[in-house]
Amino acid sequence: MNHDILVLYYSRTGHTAQLARLIARGIEEVAGMRARLRQVPPVAPVTETAQPPEPEDGAPYVEKRDLLECIGLAMGSPTRFGNMAAPLKYFLDSTGAEWANGTLVGKPAALFTSTSSMHGGQESTLLTMALPLLHHGMFLLGLPYTEAALSSTQTGGTPYGASHVTGGKGDNPISDHERDLARALGRRLADTARKLAASA
Ligand SMILES: Cc1cc2nc3c(=O)[nH]c(=O)nc-3n(C[C@H](O)[C@H](O)[C@H](O)COP(=O)(O)O)c2cc1C
């Protein structure tokens, strides 16, 4: 039987979405595991219903049942002033019922982000994205230094999660190290989720 891992992200210009797809590839390198790619809708300052009912590109919008049905979560956002973007926070703030019901308790989670600048707050974004997931009772996974790319990367990739540095014009391609680390994170998440599900 296949198990799903939810890969949930927000991305306005596509960089975080690229990381999401690499993590999904890593997840699917683990036997019996499938990635379920979903994005959170944008938010509008004027009304909650301004977004189109279906996204114009990228993954479908997340539904609450995705949180229930998946056995793990990879969650990503572009960095906004050293923190996650409002649409992801807005979605998380709507998960009070899932928190009360323990929907995510005991499931593993991993994080990813993208920034335009090298020291523009990747680690603070990854760490602050971890906080709501800890309230949800999830097991947080990072990347260990046994991943060789972590010691040699000159671009993104951190012990706290996968990342990409886009450059000021947003035109840096994903580097080999960023790619390797995103896939490794997906594999690690899927492998852990599979073991936890088997022992439940
Ligand atoms: C309002 C705003 C705030 C941002 N804050 C930061 C920041 O603190 N550090 C940084 O390096 N980049 C910052 N950026 C750049 C984005 O993080 C970067 O463009 C991101 O990789 C885009 O991801 P996406 O293509 O998935 O939308 C900011 C961008 C916007 C629009």
The ligand as a Tripos MOL2 file, in Angstrom:
@<TRIPOS>MOLECULE
LIG
   31    33     1     0     0
SMALL
NO_CHARGES

@<TRIPOS>ATOM
      1 C1          7.9110   41.3780    0.9720 C.3       1 LIG1
      2 C2          9.1370   40.5580    0.6940 C.ar      1 LIG1
      3 C3         10.0360   40.3140    1.7010 C.ar      1 LIG1
      4 C4         11.2020   39.5750    1.4540 C.ar      1 LIG1
      5 N1         12.0690   39.3580    2.4640 N.ar      1 LIG1
      6 C5         13.2490   38.7370    2.2010 C.ar      1 LIG1
      7 C6         14.2080   38.5580    3.2250 C.ar      1 LIG1
      8 O1         13.9810   38.8600    4.3950 O.2       1 LIG1
      9 N2         15.3990   37.9830    2.8710 N.ar      1 LIG1
     10 C7         15.6870   37.6050    1.5930 C.ar      1 LIG1
     11 O2         16.7900   37.1510    1.3220 O.2       1 LIG1
     12 N3         14.7530   37.6890    0.6180 N.ar      1 LIG1
     13 C8         13.5550   38.2610    0.8980 C.ar      1 LIG1
     14 N4         12.6160   38.3740   -0.0850 N.ar      1 LIG1
     15 C9         12.8650   37.7190   -1.3740 C.3       1 LIG1
     16 C10        12.1500   36.3600   -1.4470 C.3       1 LIG1
     17 O3         12.4030   35.5640   -0.3040 O.3       1 LIG1
     18 C11        12.6190   35.5820   -2.6770 C.3       1 LIG1
     19 O4         12.3030   36.3410   -3.7930 O.3       1 LIG1
     20 C12        11.9700   34.2100   -2.7150 C.3       1 LIG1
     21 O5         12.9730   33.2810   -2.9920 O.3       1 LIG1
     22 C13        10.8890   34.0510   -3.7600 C.3       1 LIG1
     23 O6         10.3140   32.7540   -3.6260 O.3       1 LIG1
     24 P1          9.1750   32.2660   -4.6240 P.3       1 LIG1
     25 O7          9.7560   32.2800   -6.0170 O.co2     1 LIG1
     26 O8          8.8650   30.8550   -4.1710 O.co2     1 LIG1
     27 O9          7.9860   33.1790   -4.4870 O.co2     1 LIG1
     28 C14        11.4500   39.0680    0.1620 C.ar      1 LIG1
     29 C15        10.5000   39.2850   -0.8610 C.ar      1 LIG1
     30 C16         9.3610   40.0280   -0.6010 C.ar      1 LIG1
     31 C17         8.3530   40.2450   -1.7170 C.3       1 LIG1
@<TRIPOS>BOND
     1     1     2 1
     2     2     3 ar
     3     2    30 ar
     4     3     4 ar
     5     4     5 ar
     6     4    28 ar
     7     5     6 ar
     8     6     7 ar
     9     6    13 1
    10     7     8 2
    11     7     9 ar
    12     9    10 ar
    13    10    11 2
    14    10    12 ar
    15    12    13 ar
    16    13    14 ar
    17    14    15 1
    18    14    28 ar
    19    15    16 1
    20    16    17 1
    21    16    18 1
    22    18    19 1
    23    18    20 1
    24    20    21 1
    25    20    22 1
    26    22    23 1
    27    23    24 1
    28    24    25 2
    29    24    26 1
    30    24    27 1
    31    28    29 ar
    32    29    30 ar
    33    30    31 1
@<TRIPOS>SUBSTRUCTURE
     1 LIG1         1 GROUP 0 **** ****
